[in-house]
Amino acid sequence: MQRRWLLRKVMRHTLDSPVESWPHFDGAILAGVSRDVFEYTRTQCKHVILCSGTANPTESPVVRLDDQAAGRCAAEHLIECRLERFSFYGVQNSSPLQTGRETGFRQTIEQRGLQFIECPLSRPSSQDWLTHMHRPRLRQWLRDVPKPIGIMAFDDSVAHDLADACVEEDIGVPEQVAIIGVNNDDLLCEGAWPPLSSVNPDYSRVGYTAAAMLEKLLAGEELEPENRLIEFAPTGVVQRQSTTLLAIGDPDLALALRFIREHACDPCSVHDVLRVVPVGRRWLERQFVAQLGRTPHDEITRIRVDTAKRMLADPNASMGTIASRSGFCDVKNLYVTFRKTTGMTPGVYRKSLTVGN
């Protein structure tokens, strides 16, 4: 069965236009809308499916992310980074959506016998996002909290805020603070420094399931009570630089890792690292191999190749631009190093990204 679908982003907001101008619906799928939009939509159509973590399945059928599972997924990822201290940033007003993520995260940490540190700050308000009035308190907490620490943020926007505060305080991410968000929003995750790891909910599954549920209702089928709430566990974590490094306790090694992460694509060399970190080359080589299983030169190469991989996802980026911005001296050097590291040329890798799309 095929139907006409109208996608109206403006409905995410409050009723700031005359309701008479709104269309009548056969059915609707809503996500992230205010209570008044939900109530009015129910007067305009027979069936409404909600895709929100705060929705009540007794009022309307619900398809959503399993927020406790998202919290557990984030905790397990940070535990794999060999961290021993953890916190959650972003609880506000004790909403089920936010406390569900924190509950899953916290319980997983404490069940492993690891330390969970309460964050005294709530998720930034709408006004905070504009004025940054909350930022001094956040920066103070980040200065005082024991490190290294892994922090789960309520979502990617809150994780981005946390990363910005770390930059302002000159706190190394992930060497001192490892950060993970939720939603895998490419713009927010790739736009942060460093790029943010995130729990991937794969909302396409939520959308497809909600659409299928709505089709059944429009066809006159009834939903059993147990089928009015469908929750999906996340598909996993998309790892980016904010959690790529293992927790490092030695300050000199942490400084070396941070310098490489920030300057590998300038480009830089191991000699440049040693000019900043007051240690000998032999000590640095031994510590890198012992802690990471690779040399400082290998780490520089790894970051350059990872940068090239991200740039290859843009079909408009030339090989010359990619080579230059990822720290390679020329296109030939990019090809040789990329093939040696990945087993394929940059061109083949770029084509592989489009397979199945």
Contacts in CASP RR format, 6 or more apart in sequence:
PFRMAT RR
TARGET T0000
AUTHOR 0000-0000-0000
METHOD contacts of the structure
MODEL  1
MQRRWLLRKVMRHTLDSPVESWPHFDGAILAGVSRDVFEYTRTQCKHVIL
CSGTANPTESPVVRLDDQAAGRCAAEHLIECRLERFSFYGVQNSSPLQTG
RETGFRQTIEQRGLQFIECPLSRPSSQDWLTHMHRPRLRQWLRDVPKPIG
IMAFDDSVAHDLADACVEEDIGVPEQVAIIGVNNDDLLCEGAWPPLSSVN
PDYSRVGYTAAAMLEKLLAGEELEPENRLIEFAPTGVVQRQSTTLLAIGD
PDLALALRFIREHACDPCSVHDVLRVVPVGRRWLERQFVAQLGRTPHDEI
TRIRVDTAKRMLADPNASMGTIASRSGFCDVKNLYVTFRKTTGMTPGVYR
KSLTVGN
1 215 0 8 1.000
1 219 0 8 1.000
3 26 0 8 1.000
3 215 0 8 1.000
3 218 0 8 1.000
6 23 0 8 1.000
10 17 0 8 1.000
11 30 0 8 1.000
11 33 0 8 1.000
11 37 0 8 1.000
11 41 0 8 1.000
12 31 0 8 1.000
12 32 0 8 1.000
12 33 0 8 1.000
12 37 0 8 1.000
13 33 0 8 1.000
13 34 0 8 1.000
13 37 0 8 1.000
14 34 0 8 1.000
14 36 0 8 1.000
14 37 0 8 1.000
15 34 0 8 1.000
15 36 0 8 1.000
15 37 0 8 1.000
15 40 0 8 1.000
19 40 0 8 1.000
22 40 0 8 1.000
22 44 0 8 1.000
23 44 0 8 1.000
24 44 0 8 1.000
24 45 0 8 1.000
25 41 0 8 1.000
25 44 0 8 1.000
25 45 0 8 1.000
26 45 0 8 1.000
26 46 0 8 1.000
26 47 0 8 1.000
26 218 0 8 1.000
27 45 0 8 1.000
27 46 0 8 1.000
27 47 0 8 1.000
27 48 0 8 1.000
27 214 0 8 1.000
27 217 0 8 1.000
27 218 0 8 1.000
28 41 0 8 1.000
28 44 0 8 1.000
28 45 0 8 1.000
28 47 0 8 1.000
28 48 0 8 1.000
28 49 0 8 1.000
28 214 0 8 1.000
29 48 0 8 1.000
29 49 0 8 1.000
29 50 0 8 1.000
29 51 0 8 1.000
29 207 0 8 1.000
29 210 0 8 1.000
29 211 0 8 1.000
29 214 0 8 1.000
30 37 0 8 1.000
30 38 0 8 1.000
30 41 0 8 1.000
30 48 0 8 1.000
30 49 0 8 1.000
30 50 0 8 1.000
30 51 0 8 1.000
30 52 0 8 1.000
31 50 0 8 1.000
31 51 0 8 1.000
31 52 0 8 1.000
32 51 0 8 1.000
32 52 0 8 1.000
33 41 0 8 1.000
33 52 0 8 1.000
38 48 0 8 1.000
38 50 0 8 1.000
38 60 0 8 1.000
41 48 0 8 1.000
42 48 0 8 1.000
42 60 0 8 1.000
46 217 0 8 1.000
47 61 0 8 1.000
47 214 0 8 1.000
47 217 0 8 1.000
47 218 0 8 1.000
48 60 0 8 1.000
48 61 0 8 1.000
49 60 0 8 1.000
49 61 0 8 1.000
49 62 0 8 1.000
49 63 0 8 1.000
49 210 0 8 1.000
49 213 0 8 1.000
49 214 0 8 1.000
49 217 0 8 1.000
50 59 0 8 1.000
50 60 0 8 1.000
50 61 0 8 1.000
50 62 0 8 1.000
50 63 0 8 1.000
50 64 0 8 1.000
51 62 0 8 1.000
51 63 0 8 1.000
51 64 0 8 1.000
51 203 0 8 1.000
51 206 0 8 1.000
51 207 0 8 1.000
51 210 0 8 1.000
52 62 0 8 1.000
52 64 0 8 1.000
52 97 0 8 1.000
53 62 0 8 1.000
53 64 0 8 1.000
53 65 0 8 1.000
53 67 0 8 1.000
53 96 0 8 1.000
53 97 0 8 1.000
54 95 0 8 1.000
54 96 0 8 1.000
54 97 0 8 1.000
55 62 0 8 1.000
55 64 0 8 1.000
56 62 0 8 1.000
57 228 0 8 1.000
57 229 0 8 1.000
58 228 0 8 1.000
61 213 0 8 1.000
61 217 0 8 1.000
61 223 0 8 1.000
61 227 0 8 1.000
61 228 0 8 1.000
61 229 0 8 1.000
62 228 0 8 1.000
62 229 0 8 1.000
62 230 0 8 1.000
63 206 0 8 1.000
63 207 0 8 1.000
63 209 0 8 1.000
63 210 0 8 1.000
63 213 0 8 1.000
63 230 0 8 1.000
63 231 0 8 1.000
63 232 0 8 1.000
64 206 0 8 1.000
64 230 0 8 1.000
64 231 0 8 1.000
64 232 0 8 1.000
65 201 0 8 1.000
65 203 0 8 1.000
65 206 0 8 1.000
65 231 0 8 1.000
65 232 0 8 1.000
65 234 0 8 1.000
66 231 0 8 1.000
66 232 0 8 1.000
66 233 0 8 1.000
66 234 0 8 1.000
67 96 0 8 1.000
67 97 0 8 1.000
67 98 0 8 1.000
67 100 0 8 1.000
67 101 0 8 1.000
67 104 0 8 1.000
68 100 0 8 1.000
68 101 0 8 1.000
68 103 0 8 1.000
68 104 0 8 1.000
69 104 0 8 1.000
69 231 0 8 1.000
69 233 0 8 1.000
69 234 0 8 1.000
70 101 0 8 1.000
70 104 0 8 1.000
70 182 0 8 1.000
70 199 0 8 1.000
70 201 0 8 1.000
70 233 0 8 1.000
70 234 0 8 1.000
71 100 0 8 1.000
71 101 0 8 1.000
71 102 0 8 1.000
71 103 0 8 1.000
71 104 0 8 1.000
71 105 0 8 1.000
71 108 0 8 1.000
71 152 0 8 1.000
71 182 0 8 1.000
71 199 0 8 1.000
72 104 0 8 1.000
72 105 0 8 1.000
72 107 0 8 1.000
72 108 0 8 1.000
73 199 0 8 1.000
73 233 0 8 1.000
73 234 0 8 1.000
73 236 0 8 1.000
73 237 0 8 1.000
74 101 0 8 1.000
74 105 0 8 1.000
74 152 0 8 1.000
74 180 0 8 1.000
74 181 0 8 1.000
74 182 0 8 1.000
74 199 0 8 1.000
74 237 0 8 1.000
75 86 0 8 1.000
75 104 0 8 1.000
75 105 0 8 1.000
75 106 0 8 1.000
75 108 0 8 1.000
75 109 0 8 1.000
75 152 0 8 1.000
76 108 0 8 1.000
77 180 0 8 1.000
77 197 0 8 1.000
77 199 0 8 1.000
77 237 0 8 1.000
77 239 0 8 1.000
77 243 0 8 1.000
78 86 0 8 1.000
78 150 0 8 1.000
78 152 0 8 1.000
78 178 0 8 1.000
78 180 0 8 1.000
78 243 0 8 1.000
79 108 0 8 1.000
79 109 0 8 1.000
79 112 0 8 1.000
79 114 0 8 1.000
81 150 0 8 1.000
81 174 0 8 1.000
81 178 0 8 1.000
81 243 0 8 1.000
81 245 0 8 1.000
81 246 0 8 1.000
81 247 0 8 1.000
82 246 0 8 1.000
82 247 0 8 1.000
83 114 0 8 1.000
83 148 0 8 1.000
83 149 0 8 1.000
83 150 0 8 1.000
83 178 0 8 1.000
83 247 0 8 1.000
84 114 0 8 1.000
84 115 0 8 1.000
84 247 0 8 1.000
85 114 0 8 1.000
85 115 0 8 1.000
85 117 0 8 1.000
85 145 0 8 1.000
85 146 0 8 1.000
85 147 0 8 1.000
85 148 0 8 1.000
85 149 0 8 1.000
85 150 0 8 1.000
86 105 0 8 1.000
86 109 0 8 1.000
86 114 0 8 1.000
86 115 0 8 1.000
86 116 0 8 1.000
86 117 0 8 1.000
86 149 0 8 1.000
86 150 0 8 1.000
86 151 0 8 1.000
86 152 0 8 1.000
87 116 0 8 1.000
87 117 0 8 1.000
87 118 0 8 1.000
87 119 0 8 1.000
87 145 0 8 1.000
87 149 0 8 1.000
87 150 0 8 1.000
87 151 0 8 1.000
87 152 0 8 1.000
88 101 0 8 1.000
88 102 0 8 1.000
88 105 0 8 1.000
88 106 0 8 1.000
88 116 0 8 1.000
88 119 0 8 1.000
88 151 0 8 1.000
88 152 0 8 1.000
88 153 0 8 1.000
88 154 0 8 1.000
89 119 0 8 1.000
89 121 0 8 1.000
89 123 0 8 1.000
89 151 0 8 1.000
89 152 0 8 1.000
89 153 0 8 1.000
89 154 0 8 1.000
89 158 0 8 1.000
89 162 0 8 1.000
90 98 0 8 1.000
90 102 0 8 1.000
90 119 0 8 1.000
90 121 0 8 1.000
90 122 0 8 1.000
90 123 0 8 1.000
90 153 0 8 1.000
90 154 0 8 1.000
90 158 0 8 1.000
91 98 0 8 1.000
91 99 0 8 1.000
91 102 0 8 1.000
91 119 0 8 1.000
91 122 0 8 1.000
91 123 0 8 1.000
91 154 0 8 1.000
92 98 0 8 1.000
92 122 0 8 1.000
92 123 0 8 1.000
92 125 0 8 1.000
92 154 0 8 1.000
93 122 0 8 1.000
98 123 0 8 1.000
98 154 0 8 1.000
101 152 0 8 1.000
101 154 0 8 1.000
101 182 0 8 1.000
102 152 0 8 1.000
102 154 0 8 1.000
105 152 0 8 1.000
106 116 0 8 1.000
109 115 0 8 1.000
109 116 0 8 1.000
110 116 0 8 1.000
117 145 0 8 1.000
117 146 0 8 1.000
117 149 0 8 1.000
119 141 0 8 1.000
119 151 0 8 1.000
120 141 0 8 1.000
121 134 0 8 1.000
121 137 0 8 1.000
121 138 0 8 1.000
121 141 0 8 1.000
123 154 0 8 1.000
123 158 0 8 1.000
124 134 0 8 1.000
124 158 0 8 1.000
124 161 0 8 1.000
125 134 0 8 1.000
127 133 0 8 1.000
128 134 0 8 1.000
128 135 0 8 1.000
129 161 0 8 1.000
135 165 0 8 1.000
135 168 0 8 1.000
138 161 0 8 1.000
138 162 0 8 1.000
138 165 0 8 1.000
139 165 0 8 1.000
139 168 0 8 1.000
139 169 0 8 1.000
142 162 0 8 1.000
142 165 0 8 1.000
142 166 0 8 1.000
142 169 0 8 1.000
142 171 0 8 1.000
142 177 0 8 1.000
143 169 0 8 1.000
143 171 0 8 1.000
147 171 0 8 1.000
147 176 0 8 1.000
147 177 0 8 1.000
148 175 0 8 1.000
148 176 0 8 1.000
148 177 0 8 1.000
148 178 0 8 1.000
148 247 0 8 1.000
148 248 0 8 1.000
148 249 0 8 1.000
149 176 0 8 1.000
149 177 0 8 1.000
149 178 0 8 1.000
150 177 0 8 1.000
150 178 0 8 1.000
150 179 0 8 1.000
150 180 0 8 1.000
151 162 0 8 1.000
151 177 0 8 1.000
151 178 0 8 1.000
151 179 0 8 1.000
151 180 0 8 1.000
152 180 0 8 1.000
152 181 0 8 1.000
152 182 0 8 1.000
153 159 0 8 1.000
153 161 0 8 1.000
153 162 0 8 1.000
153 179 0 8 1.000
153 180 0 8 1.000
153 181 0 8 1.000
153 182 0 8 1.000
154 181 0 8 1.000
154 182 0 8 1.000
155 181 0 8 1.000
155 182 0 8 1.000
155 183 0 8 1.000
156 181 0 8 1.000
156 182 0 8 1.000
156 183 0 8 1.000
156 184 0 8 1.000
156 185 0 8 1.000
156 188 0 8 1.000
156 189 0 8 1.000
156 196 0 8 1.000
156 198 0 8 1.000
157 185 0 8 1.000
157 188 0 8 1.000
158 181 0 8 1.000
159 179 0 8 1.000
159 180 0 8 1.000
159 181 0 8 1.000
159 182 0 8 1.000
159 188 0 8 1.000
159 189 0 8 1.000
159 192 0 8 1.000
159 196 0 8 1.000
159 198 0 8 1.000
159 242 0 8 1.000
160 188 0 8 1.000
160 189 0 8 1.000
160 191 0 8 1.000
160 192 0 8 1.000
160 196 0 8 1.000
162 177 0 8 1.000
162 179 0 8 1.000
163 173 0 8 1.000
163 179 0 8 1.000
163 192 0 8 1.000
163 193 0 8 1.000
163 194 0 8 1.000
163 196 0 8 1.000
163 242 0 8 1.000
164 192 0 8 1.000
166 172 0 8 1.000
166 173 0 8 1.000
166 176 0 8 1.000
166 177 0 8 1.000
166 179 0 8 1.000
167 173 0 8 1.000
167 193 0 8 1.000
171 177 0 8 1.000
172 254 0 8 1.000
172 258 0 8 1.000
173 179 0 8 1.000
173 194 0 8 1.000
173 241 0 8 1.000
173 242 0 8 1.000
174 194 0 8 1.000
174 241 0 8 1.000
174 242 0 8 1.000
174 243 0 8 1.000
174 244 0 8 1.000
174 245 0 8 1.000
174 247 0 8 1.000
175 245 0 8 1.000
175 247 0 8 1.000
175 248 0 8 1.000
175 254 0 8 1.000
175 257 0 8 1.000
175 258 0 8 1.000
176 254 0 8 1.000
178 242 0 8 1.000
178 243 0 8 1.000
178 245 0 8 1.000
178 247 0 8 1.000
179 196 0 8 1.000
179 197 0 8 1.000
179 242 0 8 1.000
179 243 0 8 1.000
180 196 0 8 1.000
180 197 0 8 1.000
180 198 0 8 1.000
180 199 0 8 1.000
180 237 0 8 1.000
180 242 0 8 1.000
180 243 0 8 1.000
181 196 0 8 1.000
181 197 0 8 1.000
181 198 0 8 1.000
181 199 0 8 1.000
182 198 0 8 1.000
182 199 0 8 1.000
182 201 0 8 1.000
182 234 0 8 1.000
183 198 0 8 1.000
183 199 0 8 1.000
183 201 0 8 1.000
183 203 0 8 1.000
184 198 0 8 1.000
184 199 0 8 1.000
184 200 0 8 1.000
184 201 0 8 1.000
184 238 0 8 1.000
185 198 0 8 1.000
188 196 0 8 1.000
189 195 0 8 1.000
189 196 0 8 1.000
189 197 0 8 1.000
189 198 0 8 1.000
189 238 0 8 1.000
189 240 0 8 1.000
190 240 0 8 1.000
190 310 0 8 1.000
192 242 0 8 1.000
194 240 0 8 1.000
194 241 0 8 1.000
194 242 0 8 1.000
194 261 0 8 1.000
195 240 0 8 1.000
195 241 0 8 1.000
195 242 0 8 1.000
195 310 0 8 1.000
196 240 0 8 1.000
196 242 0 8 1.000
197 237 0 8 1.000
197 238 0 8 1.000
197 239 0 8 1.000
197 240 0 8 1.000
197 241 0 8 1.000
197 242 0 8 1.000
197 243 0 8 1.000
197 244 0 8 1.000
198 237 0 8 1.000
198 238 0 8 1.000
198 240 0 8 1.000
199 234 0 8 1.000
199 236 0 8 1.000
199 237 0 8 1.000
200 234 0 8 1.000
200 235 0 8 1.000
200 236 0 8 1.000
200 237 0 8 1.000
200 238 0 8 1.000
201 232 0 8 1.000
201 234 0 8 1.000
201 235 0 8 1.000
202 232 0 8 1.000
202 234 0 8 1.000
202 235 0 8 1.000
205 232 0 8 1.000
206 232 0 8 1.000
209 230 0 8 1.000
209 232 0 8 1.000
213 223 0 8 1.000
213 230 0 8 1.000
216 223 0 8 1.000
217 223 0 8 1.000
237 243 0 8 1.000
241 261 0 8 1.000
241 306 0 8 1.000
245 257 0 8 1.000
245 261 0 8 1.000
245 292 0 8 1.000
246 291 0 8 1.000
246 292 0 8 1.000
248 254 0 8 1.000
248 257 0 8 1.000
248 291 0 8 1.000
250 287 0 8 1.000
252 277 0 8 1.000
252 278 0 8 1.000
252 279 0 8 1.000
253 284 0 8 1.000
253 287 0 8 1.000
253 288 0 8 1.000
253 291 0 8 1.000
255 276 0 8 1.000
255 277 0 8 1.000
256 273 0 8 1.000
256 276 0 8 1.000
256 277 0 8 1.000
256 279 0 8 1.000
256 284 0 8 1.000
256 288 0 8 1.000
256 296 0 8 1.000
257 299 0 8 1.000
259 268 0 8 1.000
259 272 0 8 1.000
259 273 0 8 1.000
259 276 0 8 1.000
259 277 0 8 1.000
260 268 0 8 1.000
260 273 0 8 1.000
260 296 0 8 1.000
260 299 0 8 1.000
260 300 0 8 1.000
260 303 0 8 1.000
261 303 0 8 1.000
263 272 0 8 1.000
264 299 0 8 1.000
264 300 0 8 1.000
264 303 0 8 1.000
264 304 0 8 1.000
264 307 0 8 1.000
264 327 0 8 1.000
265 303 0 8 1.000
265 304 0 8 1.000
265 307 0 8 1.000
265 325 0 8 1.000
265 326 0 8 1.000
265 327 0 8 1.000
266 327 0 8 1.000
267 300 0 8 1.000
267 304 0 8 1.000
267 327 0 8 1.000
267 328 0 8 1.000
267 329 0 8 1.000
268 300 0 8 1.000
269 300 0 8 1.000
270 281 0 8 1.000
270 284 0 8 1.000
270 296 0 8 1.000
270 297 0 8 1.000
270 300 0 8 1.000
273 284 0 8 1.000
273 296 0 8 1.000
274 280 0 8 1.000
274 281 0 8 1.000
274 284 0 8 1.000
277 284 0 8 1.000
284 296 0 8 1.000
285 295 0 8 1.000
285 296 0 8 1.000
288 294 0 8 1.000
288 295 0 8 1.000
288 296 0 8 1.000
288 298 0 8 1.000
288 299 0 8 1.000
289 295 0 8 1.000
292 299 0 8 1.000
294 302 0 8 1.000
301 337 0 8 1.000
301 341 0 8 1.000
302 341 0 8 1.000
304 326 0 8 1.000
304 327 0 8 1.000
304 328 0 8 1.000
304 337 0 8 1.000
305 326 0 8 1.000
305 337 0 8 1.000
305 338 0 8 1.000
305 341 0 8 1.000
305 342 0 8 1.000
307 325 0 8 1.000
307 326 0 8 1.000
307 327 0 8 1.000
308 322 0 8 1.000
308 323 0 8 1.000
308 326 0 8 1.000
308 328 0 8 1.000
308 334 0 8 1.000
308 338 0 8 1.000
308 346 0 8 1.000
309 342 0 8 1.000
309 349 0 8 1.000
311 317 0 8 1.000
311 321 0 8 1.000
311 322 0 8 1.000
311 325 0 8 1.000
311 326 0 8 1.000
312 322 0 8 1.000
312 346 0 8 1.000
312 347 0 8 1.000
312 349 0 8 1.000
312 350 0 8 1.000
312 353 0 8 1.000
313 350 0 8 1.000
313 353 0 8 1.000
315 350 0 8 1.000
319 331 0 8 1.000
319 334 0 8 1.000
319 346 0 8 1.000
320 330 0 8 1.000
320 331 0 8 1.000
320 334 0 8 1.000
322 334 0 8 1.000
322 346 0 8 1.000
323 329 0 8 1.000
323 330 0 8 1.000
323 331 0 8 1.000
323 333 0 8 1.000
323 334 0 8 1.000
326 334 0 8 1.000
328 334 0 8 1.000
328 337 0 8 1.000
334 346 0 8 1.000
335 345 0 8 1.000
335 346 0 8 1.000
338 344 0 8 1.000
338 345 0 8 1.000
338 346 0 8 1.000
338 349 0 8 1.000
339 345 0 8 1.000
342 349 0 8 1.000
344 352 0 8 1.000
END
